[in-house]
Every structure is written in structure tokens, then in C-alpha cells.
Amino acid sequence: MPQIFELFGFPIEVQTKEALSCRKTAKCPFTGVKCDGGGNRYASQIDLNINPGLKKYFDDQASVASGVCSIQLKQEESPWIVCPRRLLALGAETANNDTSQANAKREILKLLSYPEGTVLGVWSEVKFVIDEVSDIGEKSFHYTFDYIVVPIGLSVEPEIVSLLGGDWSDWKKVLIKAGYTIAKRGKYDFVEDFPIGKPSIIEIMTSSTSGGNKSNRSTIPQAFEDAILGKPHTAPNINKRQVWARMLSQLIVKSEVAMNWGGSALWLIQDNLADYITASTALDLRKFTAQDLSEVNLLSFGYGEKSSNANGSIELQLKHLFSGKISADDNRAKPSFSDMIRTPLLPPIEVLISRLAGKRPINRILL
């Protein structure tokens, strides 16, 4: 019977002062702020006014998100992560918090290979909605990127206009509205923390749930309510195939885009998902084990033995880097990520920078 494994960042059986504080305040220890429901955000909000017992537990807050991080299908098996914040959170709020994600962040930055001393800007949920009409028909690119990481620094007015086109007066208004700092130095305006290097894409793919059944109280909110109040509970199952289907629709496209920008795309997944892909598709990830990034890159993490007898928030451990070409050069080439889905439209890097100019980075990372 599926059971919730972690609530608000801690295994459900952990009752330390820190764990209880996160639960009582509905705080996510990985982001440093109140839980927003993560991967279940659109179906996890609970109105506490209709549940007096739960309202009392949460110190009279009006509502909380179901802070379910992971679900364990069987007691002896590794849990399945259902919230992307559990795998990685790169927001500024995490800078001064022990988020138990130092290992993941260190491995990611090492693989991206930016020089020491580089200051990286982090943007989250960067959205593209691009449509073009040509002689051969319509092309579109509608995608949202979990994180874009770009070196940032001081940029000057003529360089920005040369890259993005248009009038500086219009771009200056956009940048000021987004919160960038602009200072006049001599003839030109200078912009602080502007994206000036090669971008990297970081995508996080965690598991989906089956939705559950209201009649046996196995939806995410119902299981959460019972678990928080110490009652027996049943969690929803994991929809494994849907996870892979969602990832497949974006894997090749976003890798192509990163290459077009001169950077890399790195997908963070759980070892459970990597094992499922190998077992249920013709793509044997074991053939792609690597040390360095290539065109398509999957970085897997797992609980390992630490899922048993935990006494705090669990640090996930690096399992494997799987890297390879998007497609084979010829029939004799090594195994490759085939042309399952290719994008008909590659946004130029100028379009990316224009998007980033519209909002400040959520974090700065000094290497």
C-alpha cells in the first residue's frame, strides 16, 4: 500500500525540532519559504477553515499546500520523489539554508564547467511562446524552462542594443521594471547583473501520481491530512509511464536549444525513473554512463540506503551521469538518443536574453 515517505522535507517518522517546525509552519526546507505544493501545486491546496483539527495544527493559517515530497510504494523499496523542489531548488531563499541539496548543486556546477570566479545568474520558469509563419507553413515553440543559468556581469547600453535591437529607451524601461540596477557612467548607461555568457538549461523531472481515490481517501490532500494528524493513510500510486511521456516530449527539444545557444541542457532525474526507462523502453541508459556532458544529459540521484532509519532531512546521492548524442552519425555509431522529437524552430539566443531582461535573476552564485 503506497505511503507518504516525506512531509515538508523530512521522513514522516522523523520528529526532530526542525522537522516539527517545518510541518507546523508549512515550510519547505529546500526553498526556505512556505511550501507551494511543488509538483502537486495545482491540486494540493487545503482550506483549513473546513477542518478545525488541521487548522489548529497549523496555528490558524488560512490554507496550506499538501507538502508531500515523496511516496513509498512498498516498505522495502526506495521512495519516489513527487516534488521537483525535493530534487533541486535554486532560488535565492536557499542561499543561507542547509537545504540538504549541496551535493546536487556541487555536481551540477562542476559539470557545467564555468570558470572559477564566474558569477552565475539563475532564472526560474522562463517561458517562450513563439510562432512564425513561412512559405512552408507555421512553426511554433511553446516551452517553459525550469531554470536558466547564465554568467552575469556589467553590460553597457550599446552592447545590449546591438544584441537585442530596438531602442535603448524601451529596453531601459523593461530593465527598470524588472528590477535591474542601471547607472550612468559618462556617455552610456551600464546595467548590473546582465546575462553576458553562455546559458545552461537545468530541467527537473520528478514523478506524477495517479490522482488517488476520494472514496478511500487516497488523493494527495486526503493522504496528507491523515498523515499530518497521525492517522493511518493511503497515498496515491505513481504513474510511471506518464512521467517518461512528459519528459520525452521535451528532452530532445531542450537539448537542441541549449546547443544552439552554445551551452548545455542538464536533466535531473531520480534513479528510480532511470531504472524504469531502461526496463520499459528500448533506451538502455546503462549504455550512456559518462563522466562529461554531451548533447543529451541526464543526472540521476537517489536515496540509497539512507531512506531507512533517517534522523533528519536526507541528502540525495549522485548515482550516474547519462550522456550521449541526439542521433547517430551512421549505422555503425554508438547508441544515441534517437530523433524521437525534434523541434522545427530554434529560438536565437537574442530571444533568450530579451526574456531574461524582463525579470531579474532569482539568485546569484559565485563559483
ROBA-966897 format. One line per 3 residues: their letters; for each residue x, y, z of C-alpha. Coordinates in nm, 3 decimals, decimal comma, always signed. Layout:
N
a) X/Y/Z ~ ...
//
This chain:
367
mpq) +0,000/+0,000/+0,000 ~ +0,156/+0,337/-0,101 ~ +0,251/+0,560/+0,190
ife) +0,378/+0,918/+0,214 ~ +0,750/+0,897/+0,285 ~ +0,841/+1,265/+0,335
lfg) +0,635/+1,562/+0,452 ~ +0,780/+1,913/+0,426 ~ +1,128/+1,775/+0,357
fpi) +1,156/+1,515/+0,633 ~ +1,070/+1,144/+0,652 ~ +0,732/+1,110/+0,816
evq) +0,869/+0,926/+1,119 ~ +1,129/+1,197/+1,196 ~ +1,010/+1,407/+1,490
tke) +1,307/+1,640/+1,545 ~ +1,258/+2,005/+1,642 ~ +1,348/+2,116/+1,288
als) +1,112/+1,868/+1,123 ~ +0,821/+1,964/+1,350 ~ +0,889/+2,335/+1,292
crk) +0,874/+2,291/+0,913 ~ +0,548/+2,098/+0,942 ~ +0,379/+2,341/+1,183
tak) +0,470/+2,640/+0,962 ~ +0,415/+2,454/+0,632 ~ +0,768/+2,549/+0,532
cpf) +0,972/+2,378/+0,261 ~ +1,329/+2,333/+0,390 ~ +1,460/+2,312/+0,033
tgv) +1,333/+2,656/-0,075 ~ +1,341/+2,824/+0,266 ~ +0,984/+2,957/+0,224
kcd) +0,629/+2,830/+0,267 ~ +0,553/+2,519/+0,061 ~ +0,363/+2,592/-0,260
ggg) +0,271/+2,230/-0,331 ~ +0,557/+2,177/-0,578 ~ +0,472/+1,906/-0,827
nry) +0,117/+1,887/-0,687 ~ +0,065/+2,259/-0,658 ~ -0,249/+2,276/-0,873
asq) -0,436/+2,009/-0,677 ~ -0,291/+2,028/-0,329 ~ -0,422/+2,343/-0,160
idl) -0,625/+2,276/+0,155 ~ -0,873/+2,524/+0,303 ~ -0,811/+2,490/+0,676
nin) -1,135/+2,663/+0,769 ~ -1,327/+2,345/+0,689 ~ -1,101/+2,123/+0,901
pgl) -1,073/+2,254/+1,259 ~ -0,827/+1,985/+1,367 ~ -0,591/+2,066/+1,083
kky) -0,633/+2,441/+1,133 ~ -0,528/+2,404/+1,496 ~ -0,221/+2,203/+1,396
fdd) -0,109/+2,479/+1,157 ~ -0,156/+2,758/+1,411 ~ -0,465/+2,908/+1,248
qas) -0,321/+2,962/+0,900 ~ -0,594/+3,008/+0,638 ~ -0,464/+2,746/+0,396
vas) -0,166/+2,521/+0,332 ~ -0,034/+2,317/+0,042 ~ -0,006/+1,942/+0,078
gvc) +0,365/+1,925/+0,150 ~ +0,422/+1,575/+0,012 ~ +0,779/+1,532/-0,113
siq) +0,788/+1,159/-0,185 ~ +0,580/+0,841/-0,179 ~ +0,694/+0,489/-0,096
lkq) +0,507/+0,217/-0,281 ~ +0,641/-0,068/-0,067 ~ +0,826/-0,052/+0,262
ees) +1,139/-0,221/+0,131 ~ +1,160/-0,007/-0,185 ~ +1,319/+0,332/-0,245
pwi) +1,063/+0,618/-0,235 ~ +0,953/+0,802/-0,549 ~ +1,005/+1,180/-0,542
vcp) +0,689/+1,367/-0,649 ~ +0,801/+1,728/-0,589 ~ +1,073/+1,894/-0,803
rrl) +1,179/+2,111/-0,507 ~ +1,283/+1,790/-0,330 ~ +1,531/+1,716/-0,607
lal) +1,662/+2,071/-0,653 ~ +1,576/+2,429/-0,558 ~ +1,799/+2,712/-0,683
gae) +1,610/+3,016/-0,551 ~ +1,782/+3,294/-0,357 ~ +1,591/+3,194/-0,044
tan) +1,803/+2,878/-0,021 ~ +2,136/+3,066/-0,005 ~ +2,158/+3,072/+0,375
ndt) +1,975/+2,749/+0,444 ~ +2,104/+2,396/+0,487 ~ +1,880/+2,250/+0,220
sqa) +2,035/+1,901/+0,206 ~ +2,096/+1,967/-0,163 ~ +2,460/+2,075/-0,152
nak) +2,568/+1,754/-0,323 ~ +2,335/+1,806/-0,620 ~ +2,434/+2,171/-0,662
rei) +2,803/+2,089/-0,646 ~ +2,775/+1,816/-0,909 ~ +2,570/+2,036/-1,143
lkl) +2,810/+2,331/-1,127 ~ +3,108/+2,101/-1,177 ~ +2,955/+1,951/-1,491
lsy) +2,860/+2,290/-1,638 ~ +3,232/+2,382/-1,624 ~ +3,209/+2,759/-1,579
peg) +3,547/+2,912/-1,477 ~ +3,617/+2,971/-1,110 ~ +3,519/+3,322/-1,008
tvl) +3,225/+3,336/-1,250 ~ +2,907/+3,487/-1,110 ~ +2,601/+3,300/-1,233
gvw) +2,251/+3,439/-1,257 ~ +1,965/+3,196/-1,202 ~ +1,625/+3,247/-1,366
sev) +1,330/+3,019/-1,297 ~ +1,030/+2,926/-1,515 ~ +1,143/+3,115/-1,824
kfv) +0,859/+3,094/-2,077 ~ +0,874/+3,107/-2,456 ~ +0,568/+3,145/-2,678
ide) +0,697/+3,195/-3,034 ~ +0,501/+3,150/-3,355 ~ +0,632/+3,203/-3,706
vsd) +0,466/+3,179/-4,045 ~ +0,673/+3,097/-4,354 ~ +0,621/+2,970/-4,708
ige) +0,615/+2,613/-4,583 ~ +0,365/+2,673/-4,306 ~ +0,350/+2,764/-3,939
ksf) +0,622/+2,690/-3,684 ~ +0,587/+2,724/-3,310 ~ +0,797/+2,698/-2,996
hyt) +0,595/+2,690/-2,673 ~ +0,808/+2,577/-2,380 ~ +0,888/+2,677/-2,022
fdy) +1,234/+2,612/-1,879 ~ +1,269/+2,519/-1,511 ~ +1,598/+2,704/-1,467
ivv) +1,824/+2,905/-1,696 ~ +2,175/+2,964/-1,558 ~ +2,387/+3,234/-1,725
pig) +2,708/+3,418/-1,629 ~ +2,617/+3,775/-1,535 ~ +2,812/+4,098/-1,516
lsv) +2,823/+4,463/-1,615 ~ +2,686/+4,538/-1,962 ~ +2,674/+4,869/-2,143
epe) +2,388/+5,027/-2,337 ~ +2,534/+4,993/-2,692 ~ +2,613/+4,623/-2,641
ivs) +2,259/+4,548/-2,527 ~ +2,102/+4,735/-2,819 ~ +2,341/+4,564/-3,063
llg) +2,235/+4,224/-2,930 ~ +1,862/+4,279/-2,888 ~ +1,784/+4,554/-3,140
gdw) +1,525/+4,822/-3,088 ~ +1,568/+5,146/-2,892 ~ +1,761/+5,175/-2,568
sdw) +1,486/+5,388/-2,412 ~ +1,242/+5,097/-2,450 ~ +1,483/+4,838/-2,312
kkv) +1,574/+5,067/-2,022 ~ +1,208/+5,077/-1,917 ~ +1,189/+4,695/-1,935
lik) +1,505/+4,655/-1,726 ~ +1,398/+4,906/-1,462 ~ +1,058/+4,741/-1,431
agy) +1,231/+4,405/-1,389 ~ +1,443/+4,543/-1,104 ~ +1,783/+4,573/-1,271
tia) +2,023/+4,839/-1,141 ~ +2,119/+5,092/-1,409 ~ +2,381/+5,363/-1,361
krg) +2,504/+5,639/-1,593 ~ +2,879/+5,633/-1,649 ~ +2,991/+5,900/-1,886
kyd) +2,805/+5,880/-2,215 ~ +2,625/+5,548/-2,161 ~ +2,406/+5,360/-1,916
fve) +2,550/+5,046/-1,757 ~ +2,339/+4,754/-1,634 ~ +2,447/+4,537/-1,341
dfp) +2,398/+4,158/-1,332 ~ +2,305/+4,139/-1,701 ~ +2,335/+3,797/-1,874
igk) +2,665/+3,803/-2,067 ~ +2,781/+3,441/-2,111 ~ +2,672/+3,104/-2,245
psi) +2,340/+2,984/-2,100 ~ +2,277/+2,644/-1,945 ~ +1,937/+2,480/-1,907
iei) +1,855/+2,282/-1,592 ~ +1,538/+2,073/-1,602 ~ +1,393/+1,868/-1,317
mts) +1,174/+1,567/-1,381 ~ +1,004/+1,402/-1,087 ~ +0,721/+1,152/-1,071
sts) +0,348/+1,204/-1,117 ~ +0,082/+1,040/-0,904 ~ -0,223/+0,853/-1,027
ggn) -0,457/+1,103/-0,861 ~ -0,590/+0,868/-0,597 ~ -0,946/+0,784/-0,499
ksn) -1,160/+1,009/-0,282 ~ -1,373/+0,721/-0,159 ~ -1,075/+0,557/+0,016
rst) -0,904/+0,889/+0,098 ~ -0,602/+0,825/-0,121 ~ -0,581/+1,161/-0,302
ipq) -0,278/+1,376/-0,219 ~ -0,472/+1,622/+0,004 ~ -0,658/+1,345/+0,189
afe) -0,347/+1,135/+0,247 ~ -0,166/+1,450/+0,364 ~ -0,442/+1,543/+0,610
dai) -0,445/+1,197/+0,767 ~ -0,064/+1,170/+0,782 ~ -0,022/+1,513/+0,947
lgk) -0,278/+1,423/+1,215 ~ -0,107/+1,089/+1,280 ~ -0,387/+0,877/+1,137
pht) -0,341/+0,572/+0,911 ~ -0,329/+0,689/+0,549 ~ -0,310/+0,561/+0,192
apn) -0,117/+0,763/-0,066 ~ -0,190/+0,764/-0,441 ~ +0,015/+0,541/-0,668
ink) +0,291/+0,654/-0,905 ~ +0,204/+0,699/-1,271 ~ +0,543/+0,587/-1,405
rqv) +0,462/+0,591/-1,774 ~ +0,321/+0,943/-1,764 ~ +0,649/+1,066/-1,614
war) +0,852/+0,928/-1,902 ~ +0,600/+1,056/-2,159 ~ +0,620/+1,412/-2,022
mls) +0,998/+1,400/-2,023 ~ +1,019/+1,251/-2,372 ~ +0,820/+1,538/-2,522
qli) +1,085/+1,789/-2,409 ~ +1,415/+1,603/-2,376 ~ +1,541/+1,637/-2,732
vks) +1,397/+1,982/-2,798 ~ +1,552/+2,147/-2,493 ~ +1,885/+1,976/-2,557
eva) +1,882/+2,113/-2,914 ~ +1,802/+2,461/-2,786 ~ +2,089/+2,455/-2,534
mnw) +2,332/+2,352/-2,809 ~ +2,200/+2,631/-3,031 ~ +2,281/+2,878/-2,752
ggs) +2,632/+2,741/-2,711 ~ +2,557/+2,581/-2,375 ~ +2,428/+2,256/-2,228
alw) +2,100/+2,114/-2,102 ~ +2,111/+1,902/-1,789 ~ +1,812/+1,697/-1,671
liq) +1,793/+1,596/-1,307 ~ +1,603/+1,271/-1,250 ~ +1,573/+1,010/-0,979
dnl) +1,745/+0,673/-1,008 ~ +1,402/+0,507/-0,987 ~ +1,298/+0,681/-1,308
ady) +1,627/+0,595/-1,481 ~ +1,575/+0,229/-1,395 ~ +1,216/+0,242/-1,521
ita) +1,321/+0,395/-1,855 ~ +1,580/+0,123/-1,908 ~ +1,336/-0,153/-1,813
sta) +1,036/-0,032/-2,014 ~ +1,180/+0,124/-2,333 ~ +1,439/+0,040/-2,597
ldl) +1,662/+0,310/-2,449 ~ +1,915/+0,131/-2,226 ~ +2,058/+0,414/-2,018
rkf) +2,338/+0,190/-1,892 ~ +2,500/+0,232/-2,235 ~ +2,520/+0,609/-2,182
taq) +2,709/+0,620/-1,850 ~ +2,964/+0,902/-1,881 ~ +3,191/+1,146/-1,698
dls) +3,136/+1,454/-1,916 ~ +2,841/+1,627/-2,077 ~ +2,738/+1,557/-2,434
evn) +2,431/+1,663/-2,634 ~ +2,168/+1,497/-2,413 ~ +2,244/+1,474/-2,041
lls) +2,060/+1,305/-1,754 ~ +2,195/+1,328/-1,400 ~ +2,039/+1,077/-1,161
fgy) +2,021/+1,095/-0,782 ~ +1,879/+0,856/-0,526 ~ +1,819/+0,789/-0,157
gek) +2,023/+0,471/-0,144 ~ +2,037/+0,312/+0,199 ~ +1,966/+0,647/+0,364
ssn) +1,592/+0,603/+0,316 ~ +1,595/+0,368/+0,618 ~ +1,626/+0,487/+0,977
ang) +1,674/+0,852/+0,883 ~ +1,704/+1,103/+1,167 ~ +1,674/+1,420/+0,957
sie) +1,636/+1,550/+0,604 ~ +1,803/+1,307/+0,364 ~ +2,083/+1,421/+0,132
lql) +2,031/+1,256/-0,207 ~ +2,334/+1,082/-0,354 ~ +2,467/+1,108/-0,709
khl) +2,411/+0,784/-0,899 ~ +2,503/+0,833/-1,265 ~ +2,553/+1,082/-1,544
fsg) +2,398/+0,953/-1,866 ~ +2,517/+1,145/-2,174 ~ +2,507/+1,087/-2,547
kis) +2,437/+1,220/-2,893 ~ +2,088/+1,321/-3,001 ~ +2,113/+1,095/-3,306
add) +2,365/+0,853/-3,454 ~ +2,602/+0,979/-3,726 ~ +2,571/+0,650/-3,913
nra) +2,463/+0,289/-3,862 ~ +2,796/+0,198/-3,703 ~ +2,787/+0,479/-3,447
kps) +2,750/+0,432/-3,074 ~ +2,396/+0,415/-2,929 ~ +2,230/+0,755/-2,933
fsd) +1,920/+0,939/-2,818 ~ +1,721/+0,896/-3,141 ~ +1,524/+1,153/-3,334
mir) +1,211/+1,089/-3,127 ~ +1,113/+1,453/-3,119 ~ +1,294/+1,733/-3,298
tpl) +1,198/+2,098/-3,282 ~ +1,104/+2,278/-3,605 ~ +1,209/+2,611/-3,455
lpp) +1,520/+2,708/-3,259 ~ +1,488/+3,044/-3,079 ~ +1,804/+3,254/-3,124
iev) +2,000/+3,349/-2,814 ~ +1,891/+3,711/-2,857 ~ +1,535/+3,599/-2,782
lis) +1,655/+3,432/-2,462 ~ +1,840/+3,745/-2,347 ~ +1,532/+3,956/-2,417
rla) +1,330/+3,723/-2,192 ~ +1,592/+3,742/-1,917 ~ +1,599/+4,120/-1,946
gkr) +1,232/+4,120/-1,847 ~ +1,295/+3,985/-1,498 ~ +1,588/+3,983/-1,262
pin) +1,761/+3,656/-1,171 ~ +1,624/+3,489/-0,858 ~ +1,973/+3,408/-0,733
ril) +2,345/+3,479/-0,784 ~ +2,606/+3,205/-0,748 ~ +2,977/+3,282/-0,713
l) +3,193/+2,993/-0,824
//
